[in-house]
Amino acid sequence: MRLLVLGGTAWLGSYAVREALARGHEVVCLARGESGAVPDGATLVQGDRSTVEGYGALSGDFDAAIDVTRFPVHMRTALEALATRVNHWVFVSSCSVYATHDVPGADESAPLLPALEGDEWTMEVYGEGKVACEQALLDAVGPGRATIVRSGLIAGPDDISDRTGYWPLRFAHPSTDDGSVLVPDAPDLQTEIIDGRDLAAWLVTCAEQTTAGIFNASGRAQPFPELIDVVRRTVGHDGPTVLVDQEWLSEHGVEPWAGENSLPLWLPLPEYAGFMARSSEAAYAHGLVTRPLAETVRDGLEWELRAGPGRKRKAGLSPSAEAELIAQKRQEDDD
């Protein structure tokens, strides 16, 4: 197979490149080259996707293309330049395209956000932008030549969002002398994550098999406390956990999900009861395979330690902020 990866120099794209190369495919990557080098064995063609002219250095036709863009303009320029030269398209979308997130088990038929209009993109319209990308792809090539993968939260090594690595790192290196870790008391919150390597492998499979359709793609949902238990067992944490409910977290300025002063993967209920509990049964029926969570946790921790555990993070509580919150909670309990 001659495969085009639009990107290929960072995280998921580079995983897809490595997987395709390991299977014996020829891989060409189109990227600006600013995020790093492509994996050994792939060919880098430099180009800026903001214009159709940015694809001018690409030569020949491709059996398939894998695209992870979040920018509708990039999708439109790619299709204008390459729609007749690529047999099958695999697009990595997101479960953020859905309009609501309060129903666990919802499948791909759930209502979507309105598509982003124009090219003024920010993270606040991430979901709307992905909807626009999906619609542009389907309009250009039709549903028979497209795989749209609505990914759940991607986990494991190289998680540059700092979300899924927070818990393995914190349990391996607690911020308190007695090993205490602040944990949301969320027994009813469902969580599901997918190792980036497993997602990349399935993207390549979809390209090989010209799988057509729209698929949610994530790991199996499990209660948040079970995920925390797997993390603790995997890293060998035997200290206390300090459980706090969502009202306490909100009152003390702790943000859900991501960002500064947050607890990653925690989401308030009931409005986000289905955000990490969508059905991925269609993807599993079409060959998606996921590894044990403990393996993702172990490898994610190894990467966190290599990346530098003391660096400023994009998600999570700083050790000092967490220690202060634990002290506040214990003082309140004593009072």
Secondary structure, DSSP 4 states (H G I P E B T S, - for coil): -EEEEE--SSHHHHHHHHHHHHTT-EEEEEE-S-S-PPPTT-EEEE--TTSGGGGTT--S-EEEEEE----HHHHHHHHHHHTTTEEEEEEEEEGGGBS---STT--TTSPBPPPPPSS---GGGHHHHHHHHHHHHHHHH-GGGEEEEEE-EEESTT-TT-STTHHHHHHHS-SSTT--EEEE--TT-EE-EEEHHHHHHHHHHHHHHT--EEEEE----EEHHHHHHHHHHHHT--S-EEEE-HHHHHHTTPEEESEETEEET---TTTTTTTT----HHHHHTT-----HHHHHHHHHHHHHHH-TTSPPSEE--HHHHHHHHHHHHHHHH-
